[in-house]
């Protein structure tokens, strides 16, 4: 390829970026960086920032996806807080689900990680098996659990019958439907257990060795070494689990569709029904922003409380050196 005349007398670096030859090398590198970032920035604006701004504006409108949006101001929010009993029900169901399922995920995941941290032959196979359910498609696993909880031929009711108990009608009884969904959620506890496992393996082994020399037992080592040094991992799983619990949707949509008697009407399911089934897109956008604010407030509170119970080894080491 022939070199243009205006490039002939330039140094190699200048010839490479000849359109910007009058700029300094730092300025050329800055422009190059923005050019390489441009595809990501376009995607961020088009698929993240743009929809967020659009949903905020749509929350002040009445829009059915067909006609042009009509500005209604705060009417959507006023109706949500004053005249919509399903909003309160959906919020109650979601809060109850989060209050029960999140502690169970943390406790069971931590206990499972302690077992997976034991050094025995074939442990990698067990780790893979326990982690595998967390990456399976949500629809497929929900359908599997619907069959397991089936009143007539489900495995759970069959097992209860073998020991003399009559199994409940899980998805037909308002008292049991949400509990069944909580049990279904434990299917993916292996994902959190693997994260706990990574935190456990990051704890320096010499701390356990010193504790054993001093005669500390398992529970003493757990409460004094394992748990304090695992608090950063607990904090991460708490935040991500909290956000995930508020966004629960697939299990209720597939298994119960919010029933019976709205006992499993999760917030995200209610939002979906309003926005896409009833085509109240403006109303659904308002519901989405209320949920975003609730999640933001809960997350901020967790972050604020982390200073009281989250301990980082590097910070504690720096405090010891200062003393």
PEHURA-V502453 format. One record per helix or strand of 3 or more residues. SS is the DSSP state (@ for helix, = for strand). FROM is the first residue (numbers start at 1). LEN is the number of residues. If there is no record, write none. Layout:
ss	from	len
SS	FROM	LEN
SS	FROM	LEN
This chain:
ss	from	len
@	5	3
@	12	5
@	18	3
@	25	34
@	75	9
@	85	32
@	123	13
@	138	11
@	155	8
@	174	28
@	205	9
@	218	29
@	250	6
@	267	11
@	281	29
@	313	10
